[in-house]
Amino acid sequence: MSLESVSLWVLALGGVVSALSMLVRRASGHGVPAFLGLWSCVSGCLIGLCGACAGLRDGDGLSSLFQLPVYVVGCCAAVHAYGYLRGHAEGREGAFWLFFNGMLASMVWVTAASGFLEFLVAWELMGAMSFALVAFEYRSKDSAGASWGYLLACQAGGALLMVMHAMEGGTGAVALAAVVVGVLGFGLKIGLPGLHTWLPEAHPAAPAPVSAVMSGAMIALGFYGVLTQVPLPSAGPGGWRLVAWLLAVCGTVVMVPAVALALAQNNLKRLLAYSSVENMGVVALGLGLGLYGHCCGETLMGVAGIAGASLHLLNHALLKGTLFLGAGSVLRATGTLELDSMGGLLRRLPQTGALFGASAVSLSGLPPFNGFIGEFLIYYAAFLGIRHGAAGSCATAGDLAFLALCVLAVLMLALTGGLAAAAYARAIGGAFLGEPRTAAAASAREVAPCMRAAMWVLSALSLTVMVSSPFLCRALMPPVLSALGLPSSASEVTQVSCLLSRVALVSGALLLVTALVCVARRCLPHGAETPVRPTWDCGYARPDARMEYTSTALVQPLMDYFAPLLRLHRRTHPAEGLFPEHGSVGLHTEDLANALLWRPLHRLTWRVADVVHRLQSGYLHLYVLVMVIALLALLAWGWLDGMSLSSRGGMVK
Amino acid sequence: MSDASVWVWGVSLLLALVLAPLQLGVIAKVKSFFGGRRGPSVLQWYHDLWKLLRKESVCSSTSAGLVRLAPPVGVASCLCALSLLPLGFMDSPLGFTGDIIVFLYLLGIGRLALVLGALDTGSSFEGMGASRELHFSALAEMAIVAVVVFLVMLTHDYSLGGVLNTAGTEAWRGSGTSLILIVIALLLVTLAENCRVPFDDPETHLELTMVHEAMVLDHAGPDLALIHYGAALKLWVFAAFLTTAAVPGRLFACPWTGLAVHVALVFVVSVAVGVIESAMARYRFLKVPYLLLTASAMAAMAIFLLEFGG
């Protein structure tokens, strides 16, 4: 029995036992079920982690790569959930741990499944378990809509996957259509452009540890599906061409709108959810560039793109895990997720604030943090693509189109970088800096130790990834490339890991120089003395939180650019009269994909349902009639099918 | 890499560290010349920095400490970016393939540190400045990356040294029009990133109209000195980038001539900045983004000309 299946069983059984213990000892409250759930989850994840590390050496590289975030984020989220749920789950802890462990187990099962049918069962189970967790706080206002939207997205994705499977084995256009349908089906989980709308609804509604696992590990499994389940039109690296194009185009298209939407969110978890869409776009772009590089024989570009995507996947899991757990801690400390109702939390929650801030800066892709290294390699792959195109080998229209795509991708990455920095500046500035804007924020206290510990562990792992990225690249790349059926090229992997070591050196140098400047500054004659005075605000004696720039105001100029995309509208109630009592300005935004695609689709569904609904009138004779018509139709179909078969047989004779 | 080139590069780096505040003095001198004044000495900024370094600092009571962290991060990021640049027309011994991306993002971390430092004080003016900085820098970043894409396509290289130094005289002969566009775009980015007229006026005294200056209202003493020194270094970084991209570096047979020309060109940029500041007023805030998008459009046009122009 492999470590992977041991961990799977520990997780599944632990969840069941935890739920049973809740049923048996209803009165025991928080204690027993939470204890059982937590320890089965942590031990299952740790066992699985050992298995995944061993699997990288001598197993399926791809499934090990995608299991790492499941185990790491799952384990830390479980520890966080222990504190997060305390006093907030009213005797439902057993149910939580049943579904939480079940979700982790089904995610492991997805990466371990051997055939398509087994994969589909695991995939649907994963959707069902996470649906139950999204709906866990069913009493809150937003939960119903969010969980139904998520369930619909899961079902639609599953349906597309079945269509893809039915089209498998076709030739010509059918084979290509199967690839497109498959990418769309998995794209619903990843959040490809237009298909992402469930994410910003489901993440804020779910408990924070669940959001962390879903955002860090689950949506990434969509890529695992694309890479393993989509039927390729031909074997060898050339078969990836269409997948590469689809991923690269989707990634390029989705990044900027997603980060613009992130910028516009006042709800911290919605902001993080849109940022997940953006980061999955970056990963898709990296994978697309990497696969295309292998298609056209640019192996270095191929290795750089895939290495960048893999590292960004891991980094995103660690960082977004920390950020969602941090958002959960903030919710417990202040009772709100609205950025404009927080402020000044860094002084009140120093550890949570510092870890959240560092992770947020890291995820905006800036050195010396680990969020930069994946983006660096993806930039590098795009530049290699540009050189490939510009070096005069643009023989076909496809090559020229790819050159244009690479140029566009680099520009979009640059703009995304700038906007992501602004979005996270909004999150950090709005929640943690300045003066508290409400009494709840002013009286916030640091959260329970286990909630902080989970964030510390994830941040420490981020640091480890940053320091060890060259080794990580050398360990990850050969098994991943061979699992993808691509030539595993040692010299290119070495080249890429050398680049990463140079980046790590620059990051180290930046930290060192910063420390030296700080020390030098302290050694100045008056360097150590810092009298504390109120903020200078143009002579006002008592600066007040109402005078601060709100986080919405901070990004409003940038939001104006994307006004059509955000469907931005302003509600202004100007202050009137000589002694105005009220006056307010509000900005309201909405996702364009919702308005253009999903809302009409929902309306259409309702209209069809209304028509079908007439059949459910309660009259028995109507039901019998429908059954008879269905039977006759089936008979006619069978008869026609038999006829055509016999006529074809006759022709053969 | 020969010994001489490392020496030239090292001396250029030292000169950059020492002479960076001089650029501000030169700009002030040029402006006072056009204004018909005698103006302060070109060494005035050295006196100012020295005075600030000996003063004590004041910390806001709202701050959680980020406001103290921002200035060192700003200086350190500029220093690291400078050490990757080819200086004196010699490749940096610390450079590597792909360092151009690291270079751009190093400047990004310095900027974000300053923005977070500004938000840390809770001041409404600093929030305003931070908002504007985020707004303009996102657009300026796209423009400079477009310029970098052009240079990569021109030279088929992606290390800073290769991109900036290998474009020789034949590049000017072959694609001179695109290079002129690129130089203009780079000049616009230089002005925007360093908060000079027409994007921002470093000498304004009205908080409502400030960008960069508004973000540093609560810095005093040594912190303010570090901020000013970091800004001077950043101006040097961009001036060096601009001039190295524009002038074919392989022209100079003797490396030390290259060094002299490099330093002279950096000060030519300072004079140009001074002339621009004397000749025009700053733009309204609403017009600034258009100017930055113009820079991006120029770079995009240069890319088109390069790909399809011949």
Interface residues (C-beta under 8 A of the other chain):
Chain A: G343 G344 L346 R347 P350 G353 G357 V361 S364 G365 L366 P367 P368 F372 F376 Y379 Y380 F383 L384 I386 R387 A390 A391 L403 V407 V410 L411 L413 A414 L415 G417 G418 L419 A421 A422 A425 I428 G429 F432 L433 G434 E435 L499 R502 V503 V506 A509 L510 V513 T514 L516 V517 C518 R521 L524 P525 H526 G527 E529 T530 P531 V532 R533 P534 T535 W536 D537 C538 P543 A545 M547 E548 Y549 A553 L554 V555 Q556 P557 L558 Y561
Chain B: L53 R54 K55 E56 S57 V58 C59 S60 S61 T62 S63 A64 L66 R68 L69 P71 P72 V73 V75 A76 S77 L79 C80 S83 L84 F96 T97 G98 D99 I101 V102 L104 Y105 L106 G108 I109 R111 L112 V115 L116 L119 D120 T121 G122 S123 S124 F125 E126 G127 M128 A130 S131 R132 L134 H135 S137 A138 L139 E141 M142 I144 V145 A146 V149 V152 M153 H156 Y158 E207 L217 D218 G221 P222 D223 L226 P289 S296 I303 E307
